[in-house]
């Protein structure tokens, strides 16, 4: 059987599923590592922290955000204008911007997408029931 990639229904479009897979792989290979580096560094004792390494990780996150901003031009969601698992997973990692206090207004397409995802009705319901925490 197909894995349910689109929220609420199974997509029978294999091309869309492949693109969703690509975005999930991109998120875990490109965005997750610098985010993990920041959190790992934050847990170290002060004398072991590497401020330049943290700055480099932030820089890598911003590079990926710029790429996403360009990719999301004229798009509400990542794939076929449908809310999908790719949006949900990427959004969970994009939460780093609230921790970094990023001014998302300088990334208008990314900002619009981000709010489309966190305001998505089923996700908003889960937030209201405190099943998920999104900022």
Wavefront OBJ file of the C-alpha trace (Angstrom):
o trace
v 0.000 0.000 0.000
v 1.011 3.610 -0.420
v 2.399 5.624 2.462
v -0.007 8.515 3.182
v 2.104 11.483 2.147
v -0.631 14.053 1.877
v -2.339 14.821 5.125
v -5.797 13.285 5.250
v -5.561 11.273 2.029
v -3.226 8.969 0.169
v -1.673 10.526 -2.908
v -1.758 8.179 -5.854
v 0.493 10.473 -7.813
v 3.904 8.814 -7.708
v 5.656 11.921 -9.012
v 4.256 13.998 -6.137
v 5.281 11.289 -3.673
v 8.810 11.311 -5.091
v 9.019 15.095 -4.689
v 7.748 14.801 -1.123
v 10.460 12.201 -0.480
v 13.057 14.570 -1.927
v 11.976 17.386 0.383
v 12.051 15.107 3.408
v 15.563 13.926 2.473
v 16.654 17.519 1.840
v 15.364 18.593 5.233
v 17.190 15.822 7.080
v 20.428 16.191 5.121
v 20.666 19.978 4.751
v 18.667 21.641 7.522
v 18.794 19.165 10.383
v 22.626 18.959 10.778
v 23.278 22.654 11.531
v 20.269 22.721 13.856
v 21.608 19.678 15.712
v 25.044 21.341 15.901
v 23.523 24.375 17.631
v 21.706 22.244 20.212
v 24.703 19.994 20.847
v 26.926 23.032 21.331
v 24.374 24.614 23.676
v 24.552 21.605 26.010
v 28.340 21.825 26.420
v 29.970 23.452 29.435
v 30.900 27.102 28.776
v 34.603 26.343 28.358
v 33.833 23.779 25.621
v 31.382 25.866 23.614
v 32.524 26.933 20.168
v 30.982 30.326 19.290
v 32.402 30.283 15.756
v 30.919 26.851 15.152
v 27.520 28.120 16.335
v 27.799 31.143 14.025
v 28.665 28.882 11.104
v 25.647 26.673 11.871
v 23.395 29.740 11.934
v 24.884 30.833 8.620
v 24.112 27.418 7.094
v 20.505 27.636 8.344
v 20.126 31.079 6.785
v 21.566 29.794 3.479
v 18.925 27.055 3.431
v 16.213 29.561 4.329
v 17.230 31.751 1.380
v 17.030 28.703 -0.889
v 13.583 27.856 0.496
v 12.410 31.432 0.067
v 13.283 31.234 -3.631
v 11.717 27.780 -4.020
v 8.480 28.869 -2.351
v 7.857 31.835 -4.637
v 4.200 31.673 -5.721
v 3.622 28.480 -3.712
v 1.440 27.908 -0.698
v 2.958 24.477 0.054
v 6.031 22.580 -1.124
v 4.374 20.050 -3.432
v 1.424 20.501 -5.811
v -0.116 23.233 -3.650
v -1.201 20.593 -1.106
v -0.296 20.373 2.556
v 1.899 17.281 2.814
v 4.250 15.406 5.082
v 7.096 17.398 3.512
v 5.571 20.649 4.811
v 4.984 19.196 8.253
v 8.512 17.837 8.615
v 10.187 20.944 7.243
v 8.057 23.140 9.491
v 9.148 21.180 12.556
v 12.771 22.025 11.724
v 11.916 25.583 10.718
v 10.939 26.188 14.343
v 14.637 26.963 14.862
v 13.886 30.464 13.585
v 11.839 31.256 16.685
v 14.784 30.168 18.858
v 17.233 32.199 16.762
v 14.827 35.183 16.724
v 15.050 35.393 12.935
v 13.238 38.273 11.308
v 11.242 36.200 8.820
v 9.932 39.300 7.068
v 13.177 39.340 5.076
v 12.132 35.943 3.652
v 8.589 36.782 2.465
v 7.890 33.534 0.577
v 9.251 31.371 3.366
v 7.357 33.430 5.951
v 4.079 33.064 4.038
v 4.615 29.284 3.671
v 5.568 28.932 7.341
v 2.373 30.630 8.482
v 0.296 28.616 5.993
v 1.657 25.467 7.599
v 1.352 26.446 11.258
v -2.140 27.843 10.615
v -3.286 24.775 8.667
v -6.664 23.781 10.200
v -5.760 20.300 11.456
v -2.457 21.560 12.839
v -4.194 24.535 14.461
v -6.583 22.096 16.161
v -3.649 20.028 17.434
v -2.004 23.238 18.721
v -5.182 24.304 20.529
v -5.291 20.907 22.272
v -1.594 21.298 23.135
v -0.753 18.155 21.147
v 1.933 20.080 19.270
v 3.859 23.219 20.094
v 4.499 25.629 17.257
v 5.534 29.239 17.499
l 1 2 3 4 5 6 7 8 9 10 11 12 13 14 15 16 17 18 19 20 21 22 23 24 25 26 27 28 29 30 31 32 33 34 35 36 37 38 39 40 41 42 43 44 45 46 47 48 49 50 51 52 53 54 55 56 57 58 59 60 61 62 63 64 65 66 67 68 69 70 71 72 73 74 75 76 77 78 79 80 81 82 83 84 85 86 87 88 89 90 91 92 93 94 95 96 97 98 99 100 101 102 103 104 105 106 107 108 109 110 111 112 113 114 115 116 117 118 119 120 121 122 123 124 125 126 127 128 129 130 131 132 133 134 135
